[in-house]
């Protein structure tokens, strides 16, 4: 369990990192690129979801929200962790009681804030350009809130575990992006999962992204879009169960992997890397 002290330190750390990001144009402008790209993709969609009067563009917007969450938690976050392992941040936390847990809490705060802003921009843009956008009822707003929050926590913990295993930040894209593209495909993010072979659907159901996307669709699309869902149901209880299971697994794995990763570091190895970087700069 997370102690009260670790939680308080982690929340403070997260707020500090958010202020630093807000003061760095390169950082926040980079996070605005993905929503713009997904909006452009949705604007080119024509036709409707097979068997439903719902425009395909609305399904793309819902899938884009899930894809944004995955890219922030599973691509951006591992890169951050690998970078901060190399610059000595994790090494300094190793001897601090509860330091690794507080670090994870801080990163989760960062992910939640960035994802919340990106999602709001994407939904607002969808409402203006594709007649998609925001939930239409209080129940749908509640569904969007718990699915995105629980899904982000699960993905963030998984991303932290991946980041702990990355050899260095320069290899993050090669190690993470290709598996991520495969996961986006088998999760049925941008097209009906019922169009995929059964064995591929079953494989996608093992991972959290499929359930996050389905939960978001249930919050943004009308029930007439259920014809494209497995079992013609939004399966909220299954979504909660799978995301909860992945969250518990992440809580067990991520702190241990980060601690193990930090133990591989030492002051001499950090100094050697810095010396090598200094030599290359000349």
Secondary structure, DSSP 4 states (H G I P E B T S, - for coil): ---HHHHHHHHHHHHHHHHHHHT-HHHHHHHHHHHHHHHHHHHT--SB-TTSSSBHHHHHHHHHHHHHHHHIIIIIHHHHHHHHHHTTHHHHHTTSTTHHHHHHHHHHHHHHHHHHHHHHHHHHHHHHHSS--S-SSHHHHHHHHHHHHHHHHHHHHHHHHHHHH-S-GGGHHHHHHHHHHHHHHHTTSSS-GGGS-HHHHHHHHTSHHHHHHHHHHHHHS-GGGGGGSGGGS--HHHHHHHHHHHHHHHHHHHHHHHHHHHHT--HHHHHHHHHHHHHHT-
